[in-house]
Amino acid sequence: MTVRRYTPFVAIGCAVFAMVFAPSARAGAPEGPSPSVVLKGHEADLAGAEFSPDGSKVVTASSDHTARIWDAKTGTVLAILGGHTEGVRSAAFSPDGKLAVIATSDKSARIWDANTGALITPLAGHARAVTQISFSPDGGRILTAAQDKTARIWDAKTGALLVTLTGHNRAVASAQFSADGKRVGTALHDKTARVWDAQTAALLATLPTDASEAQTIAINRDGTHVVVACYDGAARIWDITAFKPR
């Protein structure tokens, strides 16, 4: 399950449906507020939910082989992004909110028009399930992580493959751009995390996670540190200031 925040709302993907909350900021407010909107319509569990940058829409990813785009205020379904043969693992909006991308267990990722729900182009090339998908901060590239031991960077306009990050020993569970778009961090089931040059695919650093599989990775806003969450119940932080693209 993933949770995406857009002040003053929070979107939470749950089993079969998603909920939008408007948290109270009042001192002494009761815990457990009721959701402002419940997004119902999926026929299986949800893998994630994310707000559009302006907070007006939510995209949900589901095991029912679809992603859906919703009106965040009314809960109305605006588009159903279908045609997949297996579950949708991840979904995200572009920084300008005009595009939506989804990653699926059927080895594919796709770019959609977030306003019309029209398919723009597939991102074909992964050999196993695509586990995560996201945009670069400037919206010009798309990053995918997959169980085929690779992460890939694609052109967001054309869908062309730009860079393949290879050399992982097991599935890539998570991948993220740095805020400047120059580096990518990957979290792996081979008990490491790695930092890469996003332009050249050069490996900048391998970070051992103490014999525990890595689940997610995040790079802080100024690009100086990464945090990796692992299956052993611990998260680990590294200073990566020395690992910069040449």
N, C-alpha and C positions, 0 to 999 in steps of 0.2 A: 504494500500500500504506500502511496506517496501523498504528501500534503503540500499544497502550494498556497502561499499567502499573498494576498493583495490587500493592503490596508484600505478600508477598515474591514475587509472580509477575509475568510479563510475557506478554502475548498478542500474537502476530504473525500477521497475515494474509498468506498466500503464494499462489502459484498452486495452485488447487484445494483446498488444505487449510490449516488453521490450526494453530499450535503453541503450547503453554503451557510456559514455562520457569520453573524455580525457581533463580535465579542464586545462586551460592555467594558468600558474603562472606568466605571464608577467604583470608588472605594466601597468595599463591603458588598459588592454585587454578588448574587448567588452563583455558585459553580454550576457548570453543566447547562449553558443556555440552549434553548431550542433553536434548531436551524431556521434560518430565514427562508430557505428554499430547499426542497428535496428533489433531486434530479432522478426521476424514475423512468425506466424504459429498457435498460439493458437486461439481457436474459441470463447473464452469468456474472461472476465476480469481476470487480474492477481492479486493474493494476495501478491506476493512477488518475489524478485529476489536476488540471492546471488552469489558472486564469490567463486570459489575454492581457497584454500589457496595460490596456486602459481599464481592465476590470469588468468590462461589459459582457464578456463571454467566458465560458468554461469548456475545455475539451477534456473528454474522458476516454480512457483506454480500457477495453474489456476483453475477457476471455470468450465472449460471444462472437468473436471475429470482427467486431466493429469498433470504431471510435465515433464519438458523437460530439457535436458542438451545440452548446446550449446558451440561451439567454440567461445570464446570471441573476437577473432580477425576477423574471417570471417563471423560469424553469422550462420554458418552451424549447423543444428540440428545433434547432435551426438547420442542421445537416447531419446526415448519417454517412459516415465514411466507411464503406463496405467493400466487398469483393475479395476479402482475404479468406484463405483456407484454414487458418489457425488463429489463435488468440492474438490480440494486440497487446504488446508488452509496455509500450511507452508512447507518449504523445506530447507535443509541444507547439507553442505558437512562435512565430518569428518576432523579432523585437518591434517591428512596426504593426504586428497583429494581422497582416494581410495573408499570411500563409500558415498552414498547420502541417506538421510532419508526424508520421507515425512509424513505429517499428513493430514488427510482428514475428511470431514464431514460425511463420512460413518462409523464413529466410529473406524477406523483403522489407524495404522501407519505401515510403511514398510521400510525395509532396502534393498538398491539396490547397485549393483556393479556400481560405477560411471564411470568405463572405458568401460564396456560391455553393461550396461543397463539391466543386468540380475537381477531378483528378488532373494534376498538371503533369507529373512525370513520376515513374517508379525509379527507385535507386537499387539497381540489380547488381549482384556480385558476391554477396555474402553466401557462404556455403552451409551455414547453420542459423539457428534462431538469432534474430537481432534483439538484443536485450535493452538497449537504451538509445535515445536519439535526442539531439538538441542542436540549437543554432549557435554560431559564433556570436560574440557580442555585437558585431556590426551587421549581422544578418546575412552576410555574403557567403557563408559556408555552413555546412551541416555536418555534424559529427555523429557517427554510429559506433556502438560497441556490440560485439557479437560472440556467440559461443564457438565460432570458428577460429578463435585465437587471434583475431585481428580487431583493430579499430580503423575506421575509414573516414576520410574527409572528402566531402562532395561540394561541387559548385551549386549554390542554392537557386541560381537562375536556370541553369541548363541540366542539372542532374549529373553532370560529368564527374567521374572519379578523379580527384586531385592527388590524394596521398593515401597510402596504405601503411598502417603502423603494424609491422610484423615482428616476430621474435618472441611473442608470449608463448608460454608453455601449456597454458590451459585457457579456459573461457575467459573473455573480458566481461566483467560484470558491470563496469561503470566507466564512463569517460567524460571529461569536462575540459573546455577551453579555459585558459587564463583570461583575465579581464581585458588584456591587450590583444588577445587572439594569437599570440606568438608561440604559446606552449600548450600542450595537451597533457593532462594527467590521466592515467588508466589504473583501474583497480582490478586485480586478477585473482582467479582461483588457484594460481600456482604459488600463492603465499607471498606475493610481492605487489608493490605498486610501482609505476614507472612514470617518468617525465620525459616528454618528447618535444622536439622542434616541430611545430605545426606546418612549417613550410617545406622542410627538407626530409622529414621523417627520421632525423638523427635521434638516437637514444641519448638523452642527457643524464639520466640517473635511474638506477634501480634501487628501490627502497624495500628491504626485507621486512615482513610483518610478523616475525617471530613465530613461524610455523603455523600461522593461522591464515585461512583464506580471507582475502580482502573482498568486501562487498560494495562499498561506495567510496568515491573520492571527491574532494572539493578543494579548490584553490581559492585562497582569500583574495579580496578585491585588489590589493596592491601587488599580488603575485609573489609574495615573499615566503609563504608557507602553504603546505598542503595538509589536509587532515584525511585520514583513511579509517573508515569504520570496518571492523573485522568480526568474524563469526565467534571469536572467543570472548565477546562482550566488551572488548576494549577498542578505543579509538586512539590513533597514533598521529602525532603532528611532527612534521619535518620542516626545517628551514631549507628553502630551495633557492636562496638568493645567488648561490654560486653556480647554479645550473641554468645558464642563460644561453639562448641561441647565439651562434657566432655571427 
